Structure formats: C-alpha cells, structure tokens
Amino acid sequence: MKDFQEKYDVFQSALEIPEPWYVFHHELAKEEDTLHIYIEYRSGAEFSCSNCGKSGCKVHDIQDQDRVWRHLDFWQFRTLLHARMPRVKCKACGKIRTVTIDWARPGAGFSLRFEHHVLSLMTEMPVASVAREVGEHDTRLWRVFNHYVDKVMENMDVSNVTRIAMDETSRAKGHKYVTFFIDADTKRLLFATTGKGAEVLQDFCQFLDSKGASKSQIEEVCCDMSPSFISGIEENFPKAAITFDKFHVMKLVNEALDQVRRQEQATQPDLKNSRYLWLKNEENLTKKQASKFTKLKV
C-alpha cells in the first residue's frame, strides 16, 4: 500500500487535491500526448451540502460516468482529470445535490488552475491566439472569459464614481467601434458598449441604474472632442463638467503648429525639415537639435 501511495504522491502534491479526495490511478496515452489522472474519494467520506452548506452529509449515490476537466499540462502532455461525482442527501434542507469540488467550478470543463492560466494569457493576446496556444476551441475559452467578466460586473460597486473618462476604439474592419467608460480616479474599467455615437451615453446611464447608482453623481466626464460625445453628455449628464482629454487637444495643437510652420517656411527657409523639433520634448533633443531649435524660437 505504501509503494502504491508513493507512486501517486507527485500528482497528489502537484494537484493539491484535498481530503477526502486522492489520486488513485493514471494512464499515459502517448499516442494522444495525453496524461489521464483519476481521482476518487475515500470510503466513508462525508461532504457539505452544496445547497445549504451543512457539513457531514453522507453519500447518497454516485454518477455512472466520469466528469473530465482539462488541467495544466504535465511536462509536454495534455492533462485530463477524471472523477465520478457523488451526490449527498442533506438532512437539513432535504435536497439531493452533487457535491462541489475544490479544483473546478460547477459545470466547468476546466480546472481552476487551467482557467487562471488562460485568463492570464488573455491579458497579453487575443482569445483566438490563446486557443491556439493551449489547443482548445476559442468558444470554450470565451465561456470562461464571460463567466469571470459577468462575475466581476455583478459585484462591481460604482457608488463612489464621480469622474469618468470615455474613449472609443475600432474592434474590427468596417468602422465597427466599442466605447469604453473608465473611472478617472481609480483607472478601473467600468463599462463597454458597441458604437461611438451619443447613444453610448444612454447605455452607460442604464448601466449606472442597474448598479443602483445615479447619473446625478457624475460630476465630470473626460472625452475627445467628438460632437456625438459632447451632445450625449449634455443630454444625459447635464450637470457634469466636460473635460477634453490631453491627447486629442495636443494632437490638434501639433497639427495647427505644423500647418503654421509649413506656411512660414516659404519665407523662413530655416524652418524646412524642422517638423520634429517642434513636436519632440525639448529634453529629448540632441545637442545639435537643441541648438537649432533655440535659434528657430528667437
């Protein structure tokens, strides 16, 4: 028995499977590059009711077929966890329920560690790229992504949000846009919606309502100089101050500056080829560039 247990200690330790569960078997299917790890619970084990939480519930019956979860790869092998899930009949609430487990959330096809891994990859690359990296269909990974986004959104507290920043970005070819709303103080993403017209402000108002917040609490909105954004803010947040973001303001300033430079270089030849001297920060200029820039400013 000791030799048998030691054989699986590496898997037991690596997986961090808690009592009363333990690893009792594994199979390495080399032709599939897959490692199958089988888990079961100890005889006489008791579980908590997944409905009311009462502990000490005895096993009522067990599923006929294994549940299977994709786990982090062991070495180069795709790893699958197998277990037959018991159900308990709770004496407190009278319900018969399948027990919950520590290594996966209810109804999921992945272990929690695998989900954590793919979510961390999603912060660095598109979901389709993550799917190729881990060898899964992207629709399965989107379900993981949406589950945790919905969970965060459900628990989000916006009662203290008073200043927001908004901006749009293209999400696909053909001028398809998404507008983001960010807490200007905490830099936390609050809400995203399709489009870039005045209607996105109405969508954000509905979001605030769904969280028990009020549009009257918004004191300032930072945005670009889009007429649609401005009209949407004035209509939906009439008491909020509008601040134009620095990036877009400086973009217009630099364009105007370059236009004047082009006009004046006809009579001031030294202004030719000096565009980037006016656009760069002075501390980033070389000595030669700084000397020329000083002469041009006189």
Buried (B, 14 or more C-beta within 10 A) or exposed (E): EEEEEEEBEEBBEBBEBEEEBBBBBBEEEEEEEBBBBBBBBEEEBEBBBBBEEBEEBEBEEEEEEBBEBBBBBBEEBBBBBBBBBBBBBBEEBEBBBBBBBEBBBEEBBBBBBBBBBBBEBBEEEEBEEBBEEBEBEBEBBBEBBEBBEEEEEEEBEBEEBEBBBBBBEEEEEEEEBBBBBBBBEEEEEBBBBEBBBBBBBBBBBBBBEEBEBEBEBBEBBBBBEBEBBBEBBBEBBEEBEBBBBEEBEEEEEEEEBBEEBEEEBEEEEEBEEBBEBBEEEEEEBEEEBBEBBEEBEE
